[in-house]
Amino acid sequence: MRIEDLDRERVRPGCADAMLRTLEAHGLNWDGRVEYQSERIAHYQEALHRLSSRALTFECSCSRRERAGEGGYPGTCRDGPRRAGPTATRLRVEDTAITFADRAQGRCTFSLRERGDVVLRRRDGTFAYQLAVVVDDAAQSVTDVVRGADLLDNTPWQIALQRALGLPTPRYLHLPVIVEARGGKLSKSRRSLPLDPATAGFQLYQALTLLGQNPPPELKSESAGRLLAWASGNWRVDRFQGIAKVSVPG
């Protein structure tokens, strides 16, 4: 179990504990101690040093506002920061393609140059998600990454970092994202409500239904443990093969 709490400005007191209790209520448990990224800064610093010592990074003075509305970073500061002041550290990507087989979305190919030179450390000194998860996945011996399809295009950067750091590449499976009828993510809409531990079984039933797993109607009122036991024996990836979004019923 890993709590990704590097962005301290967005961390709310008690939120991490609430998430852990919610997972427990839904029958989702973990092995070993809970790892907090905020306690692993030295590991990210060491990885960044390894990359920088091989000239695989560069410092960038561009602000987020200057980059707003544009596509992949065009390499503005590849030959050095354009102005004095705080800088972010970016990975110097190669002009190559990253191809991988996603267990749900199929064969995926991305141009690293089109994706741009990803930020590894922000201008305020905070280590970025891309570097932290690569380091932590390897440290925690993660073999399979299962997440939403909205994060699919982060994968080529992470594979590039794994290769640069000599780390193993896990298998990937990107699930469909639940969206509203207009296409917006349900998790960011007004209809999005916190999970209720008291109805954990029914909520798992709804999630399995949206993913096309077709749980039997009689499981609607069963416990979370009963739903997970059924799902473990009846899981079918082919039910959402190639599907990136699933709309909630109106």
Stockholm file with secondary structure:
# STOCKHOLM 1.0

chainA/1-250         MRIEDLDRERVRPGCADAMLRTLEAHGLNWDGRVEYQSERIAHYQEALHRLSSRALTFECSCSRRERAGEGGYPGTCRDGPRRAGPTATRLRVEDTAITFADRAQGRCTFSLRERGDVVLRRRDGTFAYQLAVVVDDAAQSVTDVVRGADLLDNTPWQIALQRALGLPTPRYLHLPVIVEARGGKLSKSRRSLPLDPATAGFQLYQALTLLGQNPPPELKSESAGRLLAWASGNWRVDRFQGIAKVSVPG
#=GR chainA/1-250 SS CEECCCCGGGCCTTHHHHHHHHHHHTTCCCSSCCEEGGGCHHHHHHHHHHHHTTTCEEEECCCHHHHTTCCSCCCTTTTSCSSSSCCEEEECCCSCEEEEEETTTEEEEEEHHHHCCCEEECTTSCBCHHHHHHHHHHHTTCCEEEEEGGGGGGHHHHHHHHHHHTCCCCEEEEECEEECTTSCBGGGSTTCCCCCGGGHHHHHHHHHHHTTCCCCGGGTTSCHHHHHHHHHHHCCGGGGTTCCEEECCC
#=GC SS_cons         CEECCCCGGGCCTTHHHHHHHHHHHTTCCCSSCCEEGGGCHHHHHHHHHHHHTTTCEEEECCCHHHHTTCCSCCCTTTTSCSSSSCCEEEECCCSCEEEEEETTTEEEEEEHHHHCCCEEECTTSCBCHHHHHHHHHHHTTCCEEEEEGGGGGGHHHHHHHHHHHTCCCCEEEEECEEECTTSCBGGGSTTCCCCCGGGHHHHHHHHHHHTTCCCCGGGTTSCHHHHHHHHHHHCCGGGGTTCCEEECCC
//
